[in-house]
Amino acid sequence: QLKPDYAEAYNNRGTASNKLGQLDEALKSYDNAVRLKPDYIEAYNNRGVTLQDLGRLDEAFTSYNKAIQLKPDYIEAYSNLLMTLNYTPNHNANERIAIARKFGELVTEKAQIQFPDYQCLPKPERLRVGLVSGDLRNHAIGFFLESILSSVDQSKIELIAYSTTPKADDLSERIKPFFSMWKPIYGQNDEAAANMIHADGVHVLLDLSGHTADNRLPVFGYKPSPVQASWLGYFATTGLNEMDYLIGDPHVTPPEEDDQFTEKVWRLPETRWCFTPPD
């Protein structure tokens, strides 16, 4: 009202509307933002997310591609594009893996330097395993994870949680005792988060998000842990050269699709899931 041509205000209003579930209003705000500022990269990316949520996938692709055209190293837009590609049969497998590999190249370039050595003991009394996720709460990931955590032998495995968002609830409180440390990395840039994880001496670092919301895949580009794997929250490749494994099973990740992964697929014999029914 005070400044009708304030593109940033329209973008912010779009983000607020999206979080409230007011998707049509969010889209109108993003449309106004890019109309007023045609090179507004973040608004094109946010617009793509809203179009995806509306099921308008082809338009979402166009919006993400516009953001990438304006900023060819825009990692977040690539990640959102890869997530959206899972919902449509209109793009072939070769195209998807090519985009994933490009995402991985950008992450490696951004990290620039990986850690030359590690703080973790080569023969520890307990294996130290870090879990990176924004979904350690009443969420599908939390429901799948809870019973697994309760079954871990804490005399042999030490767990550390690296939460990517401030979201927490009763499930978060129930699972916190299974972790020796609960360390938020939201608000930290990728390098700072990677330095913290490296200093913690983590032997195995697990990504529980893939390209879903609140992921911190670029942190893995620094290779803060000697072994890194993606599991549970995503079923396709991350595209990262630094992600050593993707934990799958014969059904979700059949052997004939190994060429669609940059990671080595490590298959559990029956299923990669272990569901905990919510109360």
RAMOHU-V450007 format. One record per residue. N is the residue number from 1. OMEGA is omega in whole degrees, 0 to 359 (999 if undefined). NEAR is the number of other ideal C-beta (glycine too) atoms within 8 Angstrom. Layout:
BEGIN
n & omega & near
N & OMEGA & NEAR
N & OMEGA & NEAR
END
This chain:
BEGIN
n & omega & near
1 & 181 & 3
2 & 180 & 2
3 & 187 & 6
4 & 181 & 4
5 & 183 & 5
6 & 186 & 8
7 & 182 & 13
8 & 179 & 7
9 & 177 & 8
10 & 179 & 14
11 & 180 & 15
12 & 178 & 8
13 & 177 & 9
14 & 179 & 19
15 & 178 & 10
16 & 180 & 8
17 & 179 & 12
18 & 180 & 14
19 & 178 & 6
20 & 181 & 6
21 & 180 & 5
22 & 191 & 8
23 & 180 & 11
24 & 178 & 7
25 & 178 & 9
26 & 182 & 14
27 & 178 & 13
28 & 180 & 9
29 & 179 & 13
30 & 177 & 16
31 & 178 & 9
32 & 181 & 10
33 & 183 & 16
34 & 174 & 13
35 & 181 & 7
36 & 183 & 10
37 & 187 & 9
38 & 178 & 5
39 & 183 & 5
40 & 188 & 12
41 & 184 & 11
42 & 181 & 8
43 & 176 & 15
44 & 179 & 16
45 & 179 & 15
46 & 177 & 14
47 & 178 & 15
48 & 179 & 17
49 & 180 & 11
50 & 178 & 14
51 & 176 & 13
52 & 180 & 14
53 & 178 & 8
54 & 181 & 9
55 & 180 & 5
56 & 194 & 8
57 & 180 & 12
58 & 177 & 8
59 & 177 & 8
60 & 177 & 13
61 & 181 & 11
62 & 182 & 8
63 & 177 & 13
64 & 181 & 16
65 & 176 & 9
66 & 178 & 9
67 & 180 & 15
68 & 177 & 12
69 & 180 & 6
70 & 181 & 9
71 & 188 & 8
72 & 179 & 5
73 & 183 & 7
74 & 187 & 12
75 & 184 & 11
76 & 179 & 7
77 & 176 & 15
78 & 181 & 14
79 & 178 & 12
80 & 178 & 14
81 & 180 & 14
82 & 178 & 15
83 & 183 & 11
84 & 181 & 14
85 & 180 & 11
86 & 185 & 8
87 & 185 & 6
88 & 175 & 9
89 & 187 & 3
90 & 178 & 5
91 & 185 & 7
92 & 186 & 5
93 & 180 & 7
94 & 178 & 6
95 & 181 & 9
96 & 182 & 13
97 & 177 & 13
98 & 178 & 8
99 & 178 & 13
100 & 179 & 14
101 & 177 & 10
102 & 175 & 10
103 & 180 & 15
104 & 178 & 13
105 & 180 & 9
106 & 179 & 11
107 & 179 & 16
108 & 180 & 11
109 & 181 & 8
110 & 182 & 11
111 & 178 & 15
112 & 184 & 4
113 & 173 & 5
114 & 183 & 8
115 & 183 & 10
116 & 178 & 3
117 & 188 & 3
118 & 182 & 8
119 & 186 & 6
120 & 179 & 11
121 & 182 & 5
122 & 179 & 4
123 & 185 & 3
124 & 171 & 9
125 & 177 & 2
126 & 175 & 9
127 & 182 & 9
128 & 185 & 13
129 & 178 & 13
130 & 178 & 15
131 & 181 & 11
132 & 184 & 14
133 & 171 & 14
134 & 189 & 12
135 & 179 & 12
136 & 189 & 15
137 & 177 & 10
138 & 186 & 8
139 & 180 & 9
140 & 180 & 7
141 & 178 & 12
142 & 181 & 14
143 & 178 & 13
144 & 189 & 12
145 & 193 & 13
146 & 183 & 12
147 & 178 & 9
148 & 181 & 9
149 & 181 & 10
150 & 181 & 7
151 & 181 & 5
152 & 176 & 9
153 & 186 & 5
154 & 174 & 9
155 & 182 & 4
156 & 184 & 6
157 & 175 & 9
158 & 182 & 9
159 & 174 & 13
160 & 178 & 15
161 & 174 & 13
162 & 185 & 14
163 & 184 & 14
164 & 177 & 13
165 & 177 & 7
166 & 182 & 6
167 & 179 & 6
168 & 181 & 8
169 & 184 & 8
170 & 177 & 6
171 & 177 & 13
172 & 181 & 11
173 & 180 & 8
174 & 185 & 8
175 & 182 & 13
176 & 180 & 9
177 & 179 & 5
178 & 181 & 9
179 & 175 & 10
180 & 178 & 5
181 & 176 & 7
182 & 191 & 8
183 & 178 & 10
184 & 174 & 9
185 & 174 & 13
186 & 184 & 9
187 & 176 & 4
188 & 176 & 8
189 & 187 & 5
190 & 182 & 13
191 & 180 & 8
192 & 178 & 8
193 & 179 & 13
194 & 179 & 14
195 & 179 & 10
196 & 180 & 11
197 & 179 & 14
198 & 180 & 14
199 & 179 & 7
200 & 177 & 12
201 & 181 & 10
202 & 178 & 14
203 & 182 & 11
204 & 180 & 12
205 & 183 & 14
206 & 170 & 13
207 & 180 & 18
208 & 186 & 13
209 & 189 & 17
210 & 181 & 13
211 & 177 & 12
212 & 185 & 9
213 & 175 & 5
214 & 177 & 9
215 & 176 & 12
216 & 182 & 14
217 & 179 & 14
218 & 176 & 10
219 & 181 & 13
220 & 179 & 17
221 & 178 & 15
222 & 182 & 15
223 & 181 & 11
224 & 179 & 12
225 & 183 & 14
226 & 177 & 6
227 & 182 & 9
228 & 182 & 14
229 & 176 & 15
230 & 186 & 14
231 & 163 & 10
232 & 189 & 11
233 & 187 & 12
234 & 188 & 10
235 & 182 & 7
236 & 181 & 11
237 & 171 & 10
238 & 184 & 17
239 & 184 & 13
240 & 173 & 14
241 & 185 & 7
242 & 177 & 13
243 & 188 & 14
244 & 186 & 8
245 & 164 & 12
246 & 183 & 15
247 & 184 & 10
248 & 177 & 11
249 & 184 & 11
250 & 185 & 8
251 & 181 & 6
252 & 182 & 7
253 & 181 & 13
254 & 184 & 6
255 & 182 & 7
256 & 179 & 4
257 & 181 & 9
258 & 182 & 8
259 & 178 & 5
260 & 181 & 9
261 & 172 & 12
262 & 179 & 12
263 & 167 & 13
264 & 181 & 7
265 & 179 & 11
266 & 187 & 9
267 & 167 & 9
268 & 190 & 9
269 & 184 & 5
270 & 182 & 5
271 & 178 & 8
272 & 185 & 9
273 & 171 & 6
274 & 192 & 7
275 & 172 & 7
276 & 182 & 9
277 & 177 & 5
278 & 178 & 5
279 & 999 & 2
END
